[in-house]
Amino acid sequence: MRSLMVVGTTSHAGKSLLCAAICRILSRQGYRVTPFKGQNMALNAYVTAEGKEMGHAQAVQAWAAKTTPRVEMNPILLKPMGDMTSQVIIQGQAVGKVNAADYYKDYFDRGWQAICESLDYLTNHFDFIVCEGAGSPAEINLKHRDLTNMRVAKYLNAPTLLVVDIDRGGAFAHVVGTLALLEPEERQLIKAVAINKFRGQRSLLDSGVTWLEDYTKIPVAGVIPWINRLFPAEDSLDLLDRRSRKTGAELTIGVLHLPRIANFTDFDALEAEPTVNLKYIKPNESLAGVDALIIPGSKTTIPDLLYLQQSGITQEIPEFIKSGGTLLGICGGFQMLGESVSDVEGIEGEPATVSGLGLLPLSTRISSEKVTRQRVVTATYPSLETPITGYEIHQGKTVISENCSYISLFNEPNLGIVDPSSSVWGTYLHGIFDNGAWRRSWLNSIRAKRQLPPLMIAVPNYQEQREEMLDFIADFVTSHLDLTHLLT
């Protein structure tokens, strides 16, 4: 079993993207490759074929490696719930919620055991493992309980690539400082440095690269320019800067940036649509110029619903709909559109029952039973008899009022409905926009309100576009990064 580790001097250095690129590069060379991230903190989750949760970033890396996502690729997933509390998911199953102060006391040993068991499984089923770290490996106050970075590299004796984001500034200090804070046995594993997100004239950087190599005695394996290609974001802090401005766009679709927004990878397919400008907006921003508004998933439905109500946007939404706007809720957003949301057990926060937006005839009760499953259903509206794939991740059971005049979106009524005017939509199905024909049919319903001609419906699913993106990234990284120091 061969291995390679990618760590960063900071968060957002580009580790996830580089790991995906390396997975595709090695797969092209004939290796059976698997990604791995021991512990991930993210609200973007993917559900495997076995109905287990893992980080969506590792699912993308698995697709880059031309393999099927498995929970062993991300044995620990922490899903922040606010107030320094996270839901803990180990080997795909939710095992509890814990505050930051108690996490390592309660879960360190169990977590490391899950990591070792997962690495042992992957070792027996793959030729090459590409590991991703988290944050920085040199946080001296956290190193003794770090499950993700150099502890994994040492376990595998993995040649390690140190990535620095030069766009932040201070790149040389970040590299030198990180190396200085590593233990000698950890530093020996750092075989190369990659300078990422470079913008500017390369010749002006050359003397700095020479100095860095002379000072650290570690080769700089590449200077990677800023990649002008959207890669699935892992952290919602990135989203407000990801406003697409396409010259050919005819529709603007807004996504409410909830405090605990979850599974915003649902909208990557919309972002890739040539005629759509997608923007994430804060609840206190105006809806002027927005053709459709999406309330996305949330890790804590009631707190985020109360946040929307306090922001005042819930008073603006009825007028938005009356003026021809379209509203869609997905998962937690679907629950918010109903008459009420109840969490009497305090599963997601303080016990409470609150009024929803009252725009769909349904009510939701949050429960300890978590639904995580892949789905294959048939669309009944707006495109008929279209096969749809996606997945569910939610805690709560939603009941739709009997004998209502609302239209079911699928052959399973409780999975999604729309009002007779096609103005208010709701669904539990994550990944709905990945289905090309359904996505275009939904966009056409909005375009008809704006008196725009319909788009062609017979288009590929988003998976094909994602494959093109992964190939592009692999080609781009290959032309700027020499992996020789890590593969010999």
Secondary structure, 3 states (H helix, E strand, C coil): CEEEEEEECCCCCCHHHHHHHHHHHHHHCCCCEEEECCEEECCCEEECCCCCEEEHHHHHHHHHCCCCCCHHHCCEEEEEEECCEEEEEECCEEEEEEEHHHHHHHHHHHHHHHHHHHHHHHHHHCCEEEEECCCCCCCCCCHHHCCCCHHHHHHHCCCEEEEEEHHHCCHHHHHHHHHHHCCHHHHCCEEEEEEEEECCCHHHCHHHHHHHHHHHCCCEEEEEECCCCCCCCCCHHHHHHCCCCCCCCCEEEEEECCCCEECHHHHHHHHCCCCEEEEEECCCCCCCCCCEEEECEECCHHHHHHHHHHHCHHHHHHHHHHCCCEEEEECHHHHHCCCEEEECCCCCCCCEEEECCCCCCEEEEEEEEEEEEEEEEEECCCCCCEEEEEEEEEEEEEEECCCCCCEECECCHHHEEECCCCCEEEECCECHHHCHHHHHHHHHHHHHHCCCCCCCCCCCCHHHHHHHHHHHHHHHHHCCECCHHHHC
